[in-house]
Amino acid sequence: MSTLKVDLDLVQKYNVAGPRYTSYPPATKFTDALTWPQLAEKILENNKTERDLSLYFHIPFCETLCWFCGCTTVITLNHSQGQTYINYLEKEVAQMATLINRRRKAVQLHFGGGSPTFLAPDEIRRLGDIIHKYFTFSDDIEAGVEIDPRRLTRDHVVALREVGFNRASLGVQDFEPAVQQAVHRIQSREMTQQNIDWLREMGFASINLDLIYGLPHQTVESFNRTLDIVLGMQPDRLAVFSYAHVPWVKPAQKILEQKILPSPETKLQLLKNVIERLTEKNRYVYIGMDHFARPKDELVLAQQNKTLQRNFQGYSTRGNADIYAFGMSAISQIPEAYWQNEKELPQYYAALDAGRVPLTRGYVVSDEDKIRRDTIMRVMCDLGLDYAAMSQRLGINFASHFEREIESLAAFEADGLVGRSENGLEVTERGRLFIRNIAMCFDNTLAASGERKHSRTI
Ligand code: SF4
């Protein structure tokens, strides 16, 4: 794919609220109706399959709050909290591991947050020991960690490598001093480069940088300076997120309203500029949904081979595994159900102290949900659908099952975003930017959704 040209009129037309489809149905559909006996039954059933495992650990702590943050965090300078938290993670892992077949291999491990590197290197080692005690890693495990470059030391990187991590994602957002000051996150270029050097030196196979557009004081010109620096750092992958202003969920974001947030027009120009610069001269391939990767990256190859997957950790080549997630607010996923842990630390600790699973809400997936989930995931990952292949895969007549949905794509076709034939549909290059909108045509949970539950699609 060469430089992707962005049509701003179309961006404006399709910029509506919609799910990000890291799950289907989206997490907004989870309820507290799912009980532990029901869930335990699903997990025991799931264990008969010996499917691969994906392990997720949520480390919620950060020393300071970045005012744009939309993550589930606990802000504290008290580092002894890390030790206590690991004690509880150990209880939770021990509790769940008794239900999981030991022959199942972990093909994916992810530490997210918050900031996993809030933990001291020896705490990371201890958590690694706990995980290795209860689970077996596959030889080619994809093990990724989210890193806050402001808190990383070389010893952190050594400890992460010892645990088995081989991928890292670094939060950057923007290198401009005025932007960094306005969002309460000061992080120099030198500090970030030092992190990358340590990670490369220690043999991390893939480094991702996260950027955000739509922050205070950003202009196309200023963001180009950040992009210049970032391109010079040669990350393997880039995630460029639109700033989601949701102060009704994250009250601290109100602080940003006193700053100069870019106008909607500037935000669109920023998006256009990012996509065109990153895809220029085939530097990066736009995978879809904010993600870019080098043309030879395994994500790009998986997309070409139609083996790319999408789950709560975003795009992945190992996304077909069942996710068992640990820690406050963590979401687990098996084909038959989703479930989320208690979202506040005291409740999470209290459940484990009482010997209970810290389940707060979840969802039992129906047969129709499974059909729609698979369809939405294939659209988002493969950028197209082959009706015969989908019919075989799902055991239905795909074209007649989704007759109404396929018909509803006429408007997208007229705008040059999809091509339809009797045999299938294909998302065009310019349609990649609208992949959420296209996927939404196959979603039958949207009618009752409130506008405020989801961020905008672009
Ligand atoms: S470091 Fe990351 S998780 Fe922590 S407050 Fe900042 S953006 Fe949020």
Boltz pocket constraint, residues with backbone or C-beta under 6 A from the ligand:
constraints:
  - pocket:
      binder: B
      contacts: [[A, 61], [A, 62], [A, 64], [A, 65], [A, 66], [A, 69], [A, 70], [A, 71], [A, 73], [A, 113], [A, 114], [A, 115], [A, 148], [A, 171]]
      max_distance: 6.0
